[in-house]
Amino acid sequence: MSGATASDRELVRHEWVSGGPPALRPAAGRAAADVVAIVGGGHNGERVELAVHEVLANAFEHGHLGRVDVPIELTVHRVGDRAIVSVSDHGLGGDGLGGDGQQIGTADDDPWGPRGRGWLLTRAVADEVVVEANDDPPGTQVRLTWTRGPS
């Protein structure tokens, strides 16, 4: 982290994404542009966008149970040489696992199985992925981190 402190934390983007699937890709694109601006062009913007979109889609499907009227929180922070994208849902199912009881952040052992490939992709693209389930308030937060590489 090159010696960054909490005071080095700068909010770059904060938005509430609502409207369902048509709103997810543009929001992911805005966050990806922020990430590339923070950590440099060594990270592929299209791949960053794909990873952020995957997390937004999971929040919509599992945390909001497909309800377009409940917004998903999206933030981007600059912390030293890192860009941190956070996606938070409201856990409408009330179980702290993304709302519908599905265990999040894990993938099937079979990459050709019906589910889980998005998490494999997300973990392959981001430098770090952290998933936190919360009970109060209910919901799940996923943080994706990218670090600036050597110039």
C-alpha positions, 0 to 999 in steps of 0.5 A: 500500500506504499504507506497510505493511511486512512487520511489518504482515502479519497472518495472518487465516486458514490452512486446509487445504481437502480433500474435493473440490468440496463443500468448495470453496465454503464455504472460498471463502465464509469467505475472502471474508468475511475479505476484505470485513472487511479492505477494506470493503464497497466490494468485493462479497462474492459476487464475491470468493467467486466469484474465490476459488472459481475459484482453489480449483477450478483447484487441485483440478482441475489441481494435485491432478488431482481427488484429494480426499485431497490438501488445498489450502492457503488463507490470508488475510493483512491487509497494511496496507490490503490483503487477500491470499488465497493458494491453494497446490496441490501440483503432483501432475503435477510440471510446475509448471504446475498439475500436469496440464501446462495453462498456468495464468493465461492465457485463450483469446483466445476468451471463448466457448472451452472454457477460461479464462473463470475466469481472466478473471473472477478478474482482473476481480474482484481488484485484483491476481492473481499466479501462481507456479509452484514446482519445490521443493516442486512446486506453484502458488501464486495470490495474489489481492489486494484493496485498501481503496478510499477511504472 
